């Protein structure tokens, strides 16, 4: 039904209808939506030089041969007895140059007693030596890698993921426990924890291959010349962000509730529920017309466009509602002249939906999300679906262009903590996925029990099983 509804729009006028037409199920023909084509740009990660700190090996009984950087190693058949130190290994001026006690001493050799006292305390065990732990899995850290104290395993995993541009999917709910024993259980959650702990993608050298050798060798026959002037890279601005410019232009206007004559015999709860149903349907129309104007969306086949919309409409609608409800006051602003508070939500059975949305409102408020960041995050929700598509590589290109635009936007808006802020913006996506489940569950119950009339487009999107 939705496919024919989207195909017939080629012969219909663009989205220009009277406000009253949105309120009638009969005025919502199935052929309302047409998809358009656009261009995308491939994400080009910023490359920074990786700086790793040197690691130090602690001296312990297990590696006690390392007494001093200048100490000659003792023969293995020589045993050290503390009680007989003064008798067996005493080095004095009275010994002759050929004395056996001096055969293993040189001009750079310290006395055995001084070396031992300088590095090993009596009774000290190996586990007593303080060690830095990996912030990702809790194993012993080998140093600072990509800005974070981490072990060799997590360092190699992060580097392999970035250089290979690998995408992981969590088989559970994106909250798997990552420790030394279970770090290989879920690669998706392990990578997300690497980012959460502060590992920088920019620290990975993309021009390196396995073994640390460069792809291109310098020609020694050509003399190296220092360029006279290297032009500085221009600082990005919001005006240069073409994706942001397109999204700002196609953002729908807030809805306004159409006045309806009061009907006798209808309870306030039923009237509120009927109004919410109408607003959801009108928001769906806005979402479809908004999606077709995003650069790159129409490069997808028609079936893939429908699957994306059917799988993400509830998340997009929830994010729109949450941003519109800022600052947090305990009410959800569905329209300029209609809000829903906790009591109204409880009366019409939508308390779970209300609580999910208010939590997202509070999260956005803590982030102090900017309008430009909201535009790009909303588009990313559309492109972040895990639904099966006919041409996934086109979706990946579409998603990468939005991610690149979001990264550049955050760099401009938050120059001092762009990495931290971008990570926490992306952490909103799992919350929206949870709200998606609550929205579908609630409205499916309303439709099943036939509490209020629901328009055909709303019912069709609600019943679409695409995940």
C-alpha positions in Angstrom: 0.0 0.0 0.0 2.8 2.4 0.9 4.7 1.7 -2.3 1.7 2.6 -4.5 1.1 5.6 -2.2 4.6 6.8 -2.8 4.6 6.0 -6.6 1.5 8.0 -7.4 2.9 11.2 -5.9 4.7 11.8 -9.2 1.4 13.0 -10.6 0.4 15.0 -7.5 1.2 18.6 -6.5 3.9 19.0 -3.9 3.2 19.1 -0.2 0.6 22.0 -0.2 -2.6 21.2 1.6 -4.9 23.1 3.8 -4.5 22.7 7.5 -7.9 21.1 7.8 -6.9 18.4 5.4 -4.5 17.0 7.9 -7.3 16.3 10.4 -9.3 14.0 8.2 -8.4 10.4 7.3 -10.3 10.7 4.0 -8.0 13.6 3.0 -4.8 11.5 3.3 -4.6 9.6 0.1 -2.1 6.8 -0.1 -0.2 8.5 -2.9 1.3 11.4 -1.0 5.0 10.8 -0.9 7.7 10.9 -3.6 11.4 10.5 -3.0 14.0 12.7 -4.6 17.8 12.2 -5.3 20.8 14.0 -3.9 24.6 13.8 -3.5 26.7 12.8 -0.6 30.3 13.1 0.5 32.5 10.4 1.9 33.6 10.8 5.5 37.2 11.7 5.6 38.6 11.2 9.1 41.1 13.7 10.4 44.5 12.2 10.8 46.7 13.2 13.7 50.1 11.8 14.6 50.0 9.1 17.2 52.0 9.8 20.3 52.7 7.0 22.6 54.6 7.3 25.9 57.5 5.0 26.7 56.8 2.2 29.1 59.0 1.2 32.0 59.6 -2.3 33.4 59.5 -2.4 37.2 62.3 -4.2 39.0 61.1 -7.2 40.9 62.6 -10.6 42.1 61.4 -12.1 38.8 63.6 -9.8 36.7 66.3 -9.0 39.3 69.1 -9.3 36.7 68.2 -5.8 35.7 70.0 -4.1 38.7 71.4 -1.2 36.9 71.7 0.1 33.4 75.4 -0.2 33.7 75.7 -3.4 35.7 77.3 -6.5 34.1 75.1 -9.6 34.4 76.3 -12.2 36.8 77.0 -15.7 35.6 74.1 -18.1 36.2 76.2 -20.5 38.3 76.9 -17.7 40.9 74.5 -17.7 43.8 73.8 -14.8 46.0 73.6 -15.4 49.7 72.8 -12.3 51.7 74.3 -13.8 54.9 77.7 -14.4 53.1 77.7 -11.2 51.1 80.7 -9.8 52.9 82.6 -13.1 52.6 82.0 -14.1 49.0 81.3 -10.9 47.0 83.2 -8.3 48.9 85.0 -5.9 46.6 87.9 -4.1 48.3 91.0 -2.3 47.3 93.2 -5.0 48.8 92.3 -7.5 46.0 94.6 -7.9 43.2 93.5 -7.2 39.6 93.4 -10.8 38.9 91.3 -11.8 41.9 88.3 -14.0 41.1 86.1 -11.6 43.0 86.8 -8.9 40.4 86.5 -10.9 37.2 82.9 -9.8 36.7 83.5 -6.2 37.8 84.4 -3.4 35.4 84.8 0.3 35.4 81.1 0.7 34.9 80.0 -2.0 37.4 78.5 -1.1 40.8 79.0 -3.3 43.8 76.4 -6.1 44.1 75.2 -5.0 47.5 74.6 -1.4 46.4 72.8 -2.5 43.2 70.6 -4.9 45.1 69.7 -2.4 47.8 68.9 0.2 45.2 66.3 -1.8 43.4 64.9 -4.6 45.6 63.6 -4.4 49.1 63.7 -7.5 51.3 60.4 -9.4 51.2 58.9 -7.4 48.3 56.7 -9.4 46.0 56.0 -8.9 42.3 52.3 -8.2 42.9 53.3 -5.3 45.3 54.6 -3.2 42.4 51.9 -0.7 41.4 50.7 -1.1 37.8 48.5 1.0 35.6 45.4 -0.8 34.3 43.7 -0.6 30.9 40.7 1.7 31.1 38.8 -0.5 28.5 39.2 -4.0 29.8 41.0 -3.7 33.2 44.1 -5.7 32.0 47.6 -4.4 32.7 48.2 -1.3 30.6 51.4 -1.2 28.5 51.2 2.6 28.1 49.2 5.4 26.7 47.7 4.6 23.3 45.6 7.0 21.4 45.3 9.2 24.5 44.2 6.5 26.9 46.0 4.1 29.2 45.4 0.7 27.6 46.7 -2.7 27.1 48.3 -4.0 23.8 45.1 -6.0 23.0 42.8 -3.1 23.2 45.3 -0.9 21.4 45.5 -3.3 18.5 41.7 -3.8 18.4 41.1 -0.1 18.2 43.7 0.4 15.6 42.5 -2.5 13.5 38.9 -1.2 13.7 39.7 2.3 12.5 42.2 1.3 9.8 39.8 -1.3 8.4 36.7 1.0 8.8 35.0 -1.9 10.4 31.4 -1.6 11.7 30.2 -3.9 14.5 26.6 -4.7 15.6 25.8 -5.7 19.2 23.7 -8.9 19.3 22.2 -7.7 22.6 21.2 -4.2 23.8 24.5 -2.3 23.4 25.4 -2.6 27.1 27.6 -5.7 27.3 30.1 -5.8 30.1 33.7 -5.4 28.9 36.5 -6.9 31.0 39.7 -8.9 30.6 37.8 -12.2 30.3 34.9 -11.0 28.2 36.5 -8.3 26.0 36.2 -10.6 22.9 32.5 -11.4 23.5 31.1 -8.2 21.9 33.3 -6.2 19.5 30.6 -3.4 19.1 30.4 -2.7 22.9 34.2 -2.9 23.2 34.7 -0.3 20.4 32.1 1.9 22.0 33.9 1.7 25.4 37.2 2.6 23.7 35.5 5.8 22.4 33.8 6.4 25.7 37.1 6.2 27.6 38.5 8.8 25.3 40.4 6.9 22.6 40.9 9.2 19.6 40.2 8.1 16.1 42.4 10.8 14.8 45.4 9.2 16.5 45.4 6.2 14.2 47.7 6.6 11.2 45.7 5.5 8.1 48.8 5.7 5.9 50.4 2.8 7.7 50.2 -0.9 6.9 50.8 -3.9 9.1 54.2 -3.9 10.6 54.5 -0.2 10.7 55.9 0.3 7.2 54.7 3.0 5.0 52.8 2.2 1.8 55.1 4.5 -0.2 58.8 4.6 0.0 60.7 7.8 -0.4 62.8 8.0 -3.6 66.4 8.6 -2.3 67.5 9.8 -5.8 65.3 12.9 -5.5 66.7 15.5 -3.1 64.3 16.5 -0.4 63.1 20.1 -0.7 61.4 22.1 1.9 58.4 24.0 0.4 58.8 27.8 0.7 55.2 28.3 1.9 52.6 25.7 3.1 49.1 27.2 3.1 47.3 26.8 6.4 44.2 24.6 6.3 41.1 26.8 6.4 39.1 26.6 9.6 35.7 25.0 8.9 32.6 27.1 9.4 28.9 26.3 9.6 28.4 28.2 6.3 30.6 25.6 4.6 28.5 22.7 5.8 26.3 21.9 2.8 24.4 19.0 4.6 23.6 21.3 7.5 22.4 24.0 5.1 20.0 21.5 3.4 18.7 20.2 6.7 18.0 23.6 8.1 16.1 24.5 4.9 13.8 21.4 5.0 13.1 21.3 8.8 9.2 21.2 9.1 7.4 24.0 11.0 5.9 23.1 14.4 2.3 21.9 14.3 -0.8 23.7 15.4 -3.8 22.0 16.8 -6.9 22.6 14.7 -9.9 23.8 16.8 -12.6 21.1 17.1 -16.1 21.6 18.3 -16.7 19.9 21.6 -18.8 16.8 21.4 -21.0 15.8 24.3 -20.5 12.4 25.8 -16.7 12.3 25.0 -14.4 12.1 28.0 -11.3 14.3 28.3 -9.1 11.3 28.1 -10.6 10.2 24.8 -10.4 13.7 23.4 -6.7 13.9 24.4 -6.0 10.5 22.8 -7.8 11.5 19.6 -5.8 14.7 19.4 -2.5 12.8 19.9 -3.4 10.3 17.1 -4.1 13.2 14.7 -0.8 14.9 15.6 1.2 11.7 15.2 -0.3 11.2 11.7 0.5 14.8 10.7 4.1 14.4 12.0 4.4 11.3 9.8 3.5 13.3 6.7 6.1 15.9 7.7 8.8 13.2 8.3 8.3 11.7 4.8 8.4 15.1 3.1 11.5 16.0 5.2 13.4 12.8 4.3 13.0 13.2 0.6 14.8 16.6 0.8 17.9 15.3 2.5 20.9 15.1 0.1 21.7 11.4 -0.7 18.4 9.9 0.5 17.0 9.5 -3.0 20.0 7.6 -4.2 18.5 4.7 -2.4 16.1 2.4 -4.3 12.4 3.1 -3.6 12.0 -0.1 -1.5 15.0 0.9 0.7 13.6 4.3 1.2 10.3 2.9 2.5 12.1 0.4 4.8 14.2 3.2 6.3 11.1 5.3 7.0 9.1 2.4 8.3 11.9 1.4 10.7 12.9 4.8 12.1 9.8 7.0 12.0 9.1 6.5 15.8 12.7 7.5 16.7 12.6 10.6 14.5 9.3 11.6 15.9 10.5 11.1 19.5 13.7 13.2 18.9 11.6 16.0 17.3 9.2 16.0 20.2 12.0 16.0 22.8 13.9 18.9 21.2 10.7 20.9 20.8 10.0 20.3 24.6 13.3 22.0 25.7 13.9 23.4 28.2 12.6 20.6 30.4 9.5 21.6 32.4 7.8 18.2 32.9 5.6 18.6 29.8 5.9 17.4 26.2 5.1 19.9 23.5 3.4 18.1 20.7 2.3 21.4 19.1 2.6 25.1 19.6 -0.7 25.1 21.4 -0.8 21.6 22.9 1.3 20.0 25.7 1.0 16.8 27.6 1.8 16.5 31.3 2.3 13.5 33.5 -1.3 13.4 34.7 -2.8 13.6 31.2 -0.4 10.8 30.1 -1.4 8.6 33.0 -5.1 9.2 32.3 -4.9 8.1 28.7 -2.5 5.1 29.5 0.6 6.7 27.9 2.7 7.0 31.1 5.6 4.8 29.8 5.7 6.8 26.5 5.8 10.0 28.5 8.6 8.8 30.8 10.8 7.7 27.9 10.4 11.0 26.2 11.0 13.1 29.3 14.3 11.2 29.9 15.5 12.1 26.4 14.5 15.7 27.0 16.6 15.8 30.2 19.6 14.2 28.3 19.4 16.8 25.5 19.2 19.5 28.1 22.3 18.3 29.9 24.2 18.3 26.6 22.9 21.8 25.8 22.3 20.6 22.3 22.5 23.3 19.6 19.9 23.6 16.9 22.4 22.7 14.2 23.5 19.6 16.1 19.8 18.6 16.4 19.3 18.9 12.6 22.2 16.5 11.9 21.4 14.1 14.7 17.9 13.7 13.4 19.2 12.9 9.9 21.6 10.4 11.4 18.7 8.6 13.1 17.1 8.1 9.7 20.4 6.7 8.3 21.3 4.6 11.4 18.7 1.9 10.8 19.8 -1.8 11.0 17.0 -2.9 8.6 17.9 -5.2 5.7 18.3 -3.2 2.5 18.9 -4.1 -1.2 21.8 -1.7 -1.5 23.5 -1.3 1.9 26.6 0.4 0.4 24.4 3.3 -0.7 23.1 3.6 2.8 26.6 3.6 4.2 27.6 6.4 1.9 24.5 8.3 3.0 25.3 7.8 6.6 29.0 8.7 6.3 28.1 12.0 4.7 25.8 12.9 7.7 28.4 11.7 10.2 31.1 13.9 8.6 28.8 16.9 8.6 27.9 16.3 12.3 31.6 16.0 13.2 32.5 19.3 11.4 29.5 21.0 13.1 30.6 19.9 16.6 34.1 21.1 15.9 32.8 24.6 15.1 30.2 24.7 17.9 32.3 23.0 20.6 36.0 23.7 19.7 37.2 22.9 23.3 35.5 19.5 23.9 34.3 18.4 20.5 35.3 14.7 20.9 33.5 14.4 24.3 30.4 16.2 23.1 30.2 14.1 19.8 30.5 10.9 21.8 27.6 11.9 24.1 25.5 13.0 21.2 25.9 9.5 19.6 24.9 7.9 23.0 21.4 9.4 22.5 20.8 6.9 19.7 20.3 3.8 22.0 17.8 5.9 24.1 15.8 6.7 21.0 15.8 3.1 20.0 14.2 2.2 23.4 11.6 4.9 23.0 10.8 3.5 19.5 9.6 0.3 21.2 7.4 2.2 23.7 5.8 4.2 21.0 5.0 1.2 18.8 3.7 -0.8 21.7 1.4 2.0 23.0 -0.2 2.9 19.6 -0.6 -0.8 18.6 -2.7 -1.3 21.7 -4.8 1.8 20.9 -5.4 0.5 17.4 -6.1 -3.1 18.5 -8.7 -1.9 21.1 -10.1 0.6 18.6 -10.0 3.4 21.2 -10.0 6.3 18.7 -10.0 6.5 14.9 -6.6 6.3 13.3 -5.7 7.5 9.8 -4.5 5.0 7.2 -0.9 6.2 6.9 -0.4 6.0 10.7 -1.8 2.4 10.8 0.3 1.3 7.8 3.5 2.6 9.3 2.6 1.1 12.7 2.0 -2.3 11.2 5.1 -2.4 9.1 7.3 -5.2 10.3 10.8 -4.4 9.0 13.2 -5.1 11.9 
